[in-house]
């Protein structure tokens, strides 16, 4: 546990919560009263403060706008039945944030700013945490380059912020997924494992084309053969084949090291389910479906937690899944929710008290 940090705090005069209902919340539309901001210059982090949520004033030559040095994380905070607030696995996101920073040639953010700053910010806006099933406070730490000069080089200055958004379910219903065979999300040696803005910007065209065909998102494949499976949308993906949970390996560094993915693997193993992290070929999935062995497919990520998939299309072959048979993914979600809601003991140390 990092020691308390003396952070300058400027409070709002009147909370926006008076004008916002925490019922039926869309994802990422509303933001809390305060945000954390810090600046990097001359090789160190300075001016760490919590202040009212407000627009930023940016120069048109801002380096991040032109050269893409921008990274972020997604974390969630919850309330238990007694109204106590907790952050789910923030240290894992802190480590991944700095892994992204290293890959994007950006400075690392110290633990006392990332973790303690987050804790103090949420403590201030704790009343914004919805106390409702499948609702939470979404936490968005992000950093971007702030040099005001055109030139392809790492910036010398950066800004780090944390903003908070009360939110409901990301995917309110099961998804229809199209296997992507043209566009590429990531390749070995690239930035697929880093949570940088460009990964998301580059994914939107494929997703839009899939939506035009009646699908919600795409299942990404490798850059060379378009046969080896990577992520579904911007989530990690699991296939349950003959009672074994398969998920793509992290070894090629083409997919995100998902905190929810890791949590799901842990819970599956505790349930006695065999988990295999390895390369997965689309033909293996199709053949398993033909043989009646493909039981469930689901995505995992901070925003969605677990997103059920009801239809998966590869070329002209459509695989459909019956909600009544989603026994494993539903149980994993229930077990994870029980930990987040403190209905069972947190034996892994995943919850950080506010």
C-alpha positions as CSV (number, residue, x, y, z in Angstrom):
1,X,0.0,0.0,0.0
2,X,1.4,3.4,-1.1
3,X,1.6,6.1,1.6
4,X,-0.8,9.0,1.5
5,X,0.2,11.8,-0.8
6,X,-0.4,15.5,-0.2
7,X,-2.5,16.4,-3.3
8,X,-3.9,19.9,-3.8
9,X,-7.7,19.7,-3.9
10,X,-10.1,22.3,-5.2
11,X,-13.8,21.3,-4.7
12,X,-16.8,22.2,-6.8
13,X,-19.4,24.5,-5.2
14,X,-22.4,22.4,-6.3
15,X,-22.4,18.7,-7.3
16,X,-23.7,17.8,-10.8
17,X,-25.1,14.7,-9.1
18,X,-28.2,16.8,-8.2
19,X,-29.0,16.8,-11.9
20,X,-28.1,13.2,-12.9
21,X,-30.0,10.0,-12.2
22,X,-27.8,6.9,-11.5
23,X,-30.6,4.8,-13.0
24,X,-30.3,3.3,-16.5
25,X,-26.9,4.8,-17.1
26,X,-25.4,4.6,-20.6
27,X,-21.6,3.8,-20.7
28,X,-19.3,6.8,-20.6
29,X,-21.8,9.6,-21.0
30,X,-21.8,11.3,-17.6
31,X,-18.7,12.4,-15.6
32,X,-18.3,13.1,-11.9
33,X,-17.6,16.4,-10.3
34,X,-13.8,16.2,-10.1
35,X,-10.7,15.0,-12.0
36,X,-7.0,14.5,-11.2
37,X,-4.4,16.2,-13.3
38,X,-0.6,16.1,-13.3
39,X,2.1,17.4,-15.6
40,X,5.5,16.0,-16.6
41,X,8.3,18.4,-17.5
42,X,12.0,18.6,-17.0
43,X,12.1,14.9,-16.2
44,X,9.7,14.8,-13.3
45,X,6.0,14.9,-12.4
46,X,4.7,18.1,-11.0
47,X,1.5,20.1,-10.3
48,X,-0.6,17.1,-9.1
49,X,-4.0,18.3,-8.2
50,X,-7.7,17.3,-7.9
51,X,-10.0,20.0,-9.3
52,X,-13.5,20.4,-10.8
53,X,-14.1,18.4,-14.0
54,X,-13.5,20.9,-16.8
55,X,-12.4,21.3,-20.5
56,X,-8.8,21.3,-21.4
57,X,-7.1,24.2,-23.3
58,X,-4.9,22.6,-26.0
59,X,-2.6,24.2,-28.5
60,X,-3.3,23.1,-32.2
61,X,0.3,21.9,-32.5
62,X,-0.1,19.5,-29.5
63,X,2.2,16.5,-30.2
64,X,-0.4,13.9,-29.2
65,X,-2.8,15.2,-31.9
66,X,-0.3,14.7,-34.6
67,X,1.9,11.8,-33.6
68,X,-0.3,9.6,-31.4
69,X,1.5,9.4,-28.1
70,X,-1.6,8.7,-26.0
71,X,-2.4,5.8,-23.7
72,X,-5.1,5.0,-21.2
73,X,-6.5,2.4,-18.8
74,X,-10.0,1.2,-17.8
75,X,-10.7,0.4,-14.1
76,X,-13.9,0.1,-12.1
77,X,-15.0,0.9,-8.6
78,X,-18.0,-0.7,-6.8
79,X,-20.0,-0.5,-3.7
80,X,-21.0,-3.4,-1.4
81,X,-24.3,-3.8,0.4
82,X,-23.0,-1.6,3.3
83,X,-22.1,1.3,0.9
84,X,-18.4,0.7,1.3
85,X,-16.4,1.5,-1.9
86,X,-13.7,-0.6,-3.5
87,X,-11.5,-0.4,-6.7
88,X,-11.1,-3.7,-8.6
89,X,-7.4,-4.7,-9.2
90,X,-6.0,-1.1,-9.7
91,X,-2.4,-2.3,-9.2
92,X,-2.6,-4.6,-12.2
93,X,-3.9,-1.7,-14.3
94,X,-1.1,0.5,-12.9
95,X,1.5,-2.0,-14.1
96,X,-0.2,-2.3,-17.5
97,X,-0.4,1.5,-17.9
98,X,3.3,1.8,-17.4
99,X,3.9,-1.1,-19.8
100,X,2.0,0.9,-22.4
101,X,4.0,4.0,-21.5
102,X,7.3,2.1,-22.1
103,X,6.1,0.8,-25.5
104,X,5.0,4.3,-26.6
105,X,8.2,5.9,-25.4
106,X,6.5,7.9,-22.7
107,X,7.4,8.5,-19.0
108,X,6.1,6.1,-16.4
109,X,3.6,7.5,-13.8
110,X,4.6,6.9,-10.2
111,X,2.4,4.7,-8.0
112,X,1.7,7.6,-5.5
113,X,0.1,9.6,-8.3
114,X,-1.7,6.8,-10.1
115,X,-3.0,4.7,-7.2
116,X,-3.1,7.2,-4.3
117,X,-4.4,10.0,-6.6
118,X,-7.1,7.7,-7.9
119,X,-8.1,6.7,-4.3
120,X,-8.4,10.3,-3.2
121,X,-10.3,11.3,-6.3
122,X,-12.8,8.5,-5.8
123,X,-13.1,9.2,-2.1
124,X,-14.1,12.7,-3.0
125,X,-16.7,11.6,-5.6
126,X,-17.8,8.4,-3.8
127,X,-21.5,9.3,-4.0
128,X,-21.3,8.9,-7.8
129,X,-20.8,5.1,-7.5
130,X,-24.1,3.4,-8.5
131,X,-25.3,0.8,-6.0
132,X,-27.1,-1.3,-8.6
133,X,-26.5,-4.7,-10.3
134,X,-24.1,-4.5,-13.3
135,X,-23.4,-0.8,-12.5
136,X,-20.1,0.7,-11.4
137,X,-17.9,3.8,-11.4
138,X,-15.7,3.6,-14.5
139,X,-12.2,5.0,-13.9
140,X,-10.2,6.4,-16.9
141,X,-6.6,7.2,-16.3
142,X,-4.9,8.6,-19.4
143,X,-1.7,10.3,-20.5
144,X,-0.8,12.2,-23.7
145,X,2.1,14.2,-25.1
146,X,1.9,18.0,-24.7
147,X,4.9,19.4,-26.6
148,X,3.8,22.3,-28.8
149,X,6.0,21.7,-31.8
150,X,5.7,19.7,-35.0
151,X,8.4,17.0,-35.3
152,X,8.4,13.2,-35.2
153,X,10.1,12.6,-31.9
154,X,9.1,11.7,-28.3
155,X,7.5,14.6,-26.5
156,X,9.4,16.1,-23.6
157,X,6.2,17.1,-21.7
158,X,3.1,15.1,-20.9
159,X,-0.2,15.4,-19.1
160,X,-1.7,12.7,-16.9
161,X,-5.4,12.8,-15.9
162,X,-8.0,10.6,-14.2
163,X,-11.7,11.1,-14.9
164,X,-14.6,9.1,-13.5
165,X,-17.9,8.1,-15.1
166,X,-20.8,6.3,-13.4
167,X,-22.0,3.6,-15.9
168,X,-24.3,0.8,-16.6
169,X,-23.7,-2.4,-18.7
170,X,-21.5,-1.8,-21.7
171,X,-23.3,-4.5,-23.8
172,X,-26.9,-4.7,-22.6
173,X,-27.6,-7.7,-24.7
174,X,-25.6,-10.7,-26.2
175,X,-23.4,-9.9,-29.2
176,X,-23.3,-10.9,-32.9
177,X,-19.6,-11.2,-34.0
178,X,-18.1,-11.3,-37.5
179,X,-14.7,-12.9,-38.0
180,X,-12.5,-10.2,-39.6
181,X,-10.4,-11.4,-42.7
182,X,-9.2,-8.1,-44.3
183,X,-8.3,-5.5,-41.7
184,X,-5.6,-6.1,-39.1
185,X,-5.5,-4.9,-35.5
186,X,-2.0,-6.0,-34.5
187,X,1.1,-7.9,-35.6
188,X,4.1,-9.2,-33.7
189,X,6.5,-6.4,-32.9
190,X,3.7,-3.9,-33.0
191,X,1.7,-2.2,-30.2
192,X,-1.2,-4.7,-29.8
193,X,-0.4,-5.3,-26.2
194,X,-0.3,-1.6,-25.3
195,X,-3.5,0.3,-24.5
196,X,-2.8,3.2,-26.8
197,X,-5.4,5.3,-28.6
198,X,-4.3,4.3,-32.1
199,X,-5.3,0.7,-31.5
200,X,-8.9,1.9,-31.0
201,X,-8.9,4.4,-33.8
202,X,-7.6,1.8,-36.2
203,X,-10.3,-0.7,-35.3
204,X,-13.3,1.5,-36.1
205,X,-13.6,0.9,-39.8
206,X,-13.8,-2.8,-39.5
207,X,-16.4,-2.5,-36.7
208,X,-18.5,-0.1,-38.8
209,X,-18.4,-2.5,-41.8
210,X,-19.5,-5.4,-39.5
211,X,-22.3,-3.3,-38.1
212,X,-23.5,-2.6,-41.6
213,X,-23.9,-6.3,-42.0
214,X,-25.9,-6.7,-38.8
215,X,-23.0,-7.6,-36.5
216,X,-21.9,-5.8,-33.3
217,X,-18.2,-6.2,-33.6
218,X,-15.4,-8.2,-35.2
219,X,-13.2,-11.1,-34.1
220,X,-9.7,-10.1,-35.1
221,X,-7.3,-12.5,-36.8
222,X,-3.6,-12.5,-37.3
223,X,-2.0,-10.1,-39.9
224,X,-0.5,-12.8,-42.1
225,X,-3.0,-15.6,-42.7
226,X,-6.1,-14.2,-41.1
227,X,-6.7,-17.5,-39.5
228,X,-5.3,-17.3,-35.9
229,X,-7.6,-15.6,-33.5
230,X,-6.7,-12.5,-31.4
231,X,-9.4,-10.4,-29.7
232,X,-13.1,-9.8,-30.1
233,X,-13.6,-6.1,-30.6
234,X,-11.4,-4.6,-27.9
235,X,-11.9,-7.5,-25.5
236,X,-10.1,-10.8,-24.9
237,X,-12.0,-13.8,-26.0
238,X,-12.7,-17.3,-24.6
239,X,-14.0,-20.4,-26.4
240,X,-15.4,-23.3,-24.4
241,X,-14.8,-26.5,-26.4
242,X,-15.7,-29.8,-24.9
243,X,-15.7,-28.3,-21.3
244,X,-12.2,-26.8,-21.8
245,X,-11.8,-23.0,-21.8
246,X,-9.4,-21.8,-24.6
247,X,-8.1,-18.2,-24.9
248,X,-5.4,-16.8,-27.2
249,X,-1.9,-16.8,-25.8
250,X,-0.1,-13.5,-24.8
251,X,3.2,-14.7,-26.2
252,X,3.1,-12.9,-29.5
253,X,2.2,-9.6,-27.8
254,X,-0.6,-8.9,-30.3
255,X,-3.4,-8.8,-27.7
256,X,-4.0,-6.9,-24.5
257,X,-2.9,-8.5,-21.2
258,X,-6.4,-8.2,-19.8
259,X,-7.0,-7.8,-16.1
260,X,-10.5,-9.3,-16.5
261,X,-9.0,-12.0,-18.7
262,X,-6.6,-12.9,-15.9
263,X,-9.4,-12.8,-13.3
264,X,-11.6,-15.1,-15.4
265,X,-8.7,-17.6,-15.8
266,X,-8.2,-17.7,-12.0
267,X,-11.9,-18.2,-11.3
268,X,-12.3,-20.9,-14.0
269,X,-9.3,-22.8,-12.5
270,X,-10.9,-22.5,-9.0
271,X,-14.1,-23.9,-10.5
272,X,-12.1,-26.9,-11.7
273,X,-12.3,-26.0,-15.3
274,X,-9.3,-26.7,-17.5
275,X,-7.9,-23.5,-19.2
276,X,-5.6,-23.5,-22.1
277,X,-3.7,-20.3,-23.2
278,X,-2.5,-21.0,-26.7
279,X,-2.8,-20.2,-30.4
280,X,-6.3,-20.9,-31.6
281,X,-7.1,-21.4,-35.4
282,X,-10.5,-20.4,-36.7
283,X,-10.8,-23.9,-38.3
284,X,-10.5,-25.5,-34.8
285,X,-13.5,-23.3,-33.7
286,X,-15.6,-24.1,-36.8
287,X,-14.9,-27.8,-36.6
288,X,-15.7,-27.9,-32.9
289,X,-19.1,-26.2,-33.7
290,X,-19.8,-28.7,-36.5
291,X,-19.0,-31.6,-34.1
292,X,-21.3,-30.1,-31.4
293,X,-18.4,-29.4,-29.0
294,X,-18.3,-25.6,-29.1
295,X,-20.4,-24.7,-26.1
296,X,-19.8,-21.0,-25.5
297,X,-17.9,-18.0,-26.8
298,X,-17.6,-14.8,-24.7
299,X,-15.5,-11.7,-24.4
300,X,-13.9,-10.3,-21.3
301,X,-12.8,-6.7,-20.6
302,X,-13.0,-4.0,-17.9
303,X,-15.9,-2.1,-19.6
304,X,-18.0,-5.2,-20.4
305,X,-16.7,-7.6,-17.7
306,X,-18.1,-10.6,-19.5
307,X,-19.9,-10.2,-22.8
308,X,-21.9,-13.2,-24.1
309,X,-21.8,-14.0,-27.8
310,X,-24.9,-15.4,-29.4
311,X,-23.7,-15.5,-33.0
312,X,-20.3,-15.9,-34.7
313,X,-19.9,-15.8,-38.5
314,X,-16.9,-17.0,-40.4
315,X,-17.2,-16.6,-44.2
316,X,-20.6,-18.1,-45.0
317,X,-20.7,-20.3,-41.9
318,X,-22.8,-19.0,-39.0
319,X,-22.5,-20.4,-35.5
320,X,-25.3,-19.7,-33.1
321,X,-25.4,-20.2,-29.4
322,X,-28.4,-20.8,-27.1
323,X,-28.5,-18.6,-24.0
324,X,-29.9,-21.5,-22.0
325,X,-26.5,-23.3,-22.5
326,X,-24.3,-20.5,-21.2
327,X,-23.7,-22.3,-17.9
328,X,-19.9,-21.7,-17.6
329,X,-19.7,-18.0,-18.5
330,X,-22.7,-17.2,-16.4
331,X,-21.2,-18.9,-13.4
332,X,-17.9,-17.1,-13.9
333,X,-19.7,-13.8,-14.0
334,X,-21.7,-14.6,-10.9
335,X,-18.5,-15.6,-9.0
336,X,-16.7,-12.5,-10.1
337,X,-19.7,-10.3,-9.1
338,X,-19.8,-11.9,-5.7
339,X,-16.2,-10.9,-5.1
340,X,-16.8,-7.3,-6.3
341,X,-19.9,-7.0,-4.2
342,X,-18.0,-8.5,-1.2
343,X,-20.6,-11.3,-0.9
344,X,-17.7,-13.7,-0.6
345,X,-14.1,-13.3,0.7
346,X,-11.6,-11.6,-1.5
347,X,-8.9,-14.3,-1.2
348,X,-6.8,-12.8,-4.0
349,X,-6.5,-9.3,-2.6
350,X,-8.2,-7.8,-5.7
351,X,-10.1,-5.1,-3.9
352,X,-8.6,-1.8,-2.8
353,X,-10.6,0.0,-0.2
354,X,-11.3,3.7,-0.8
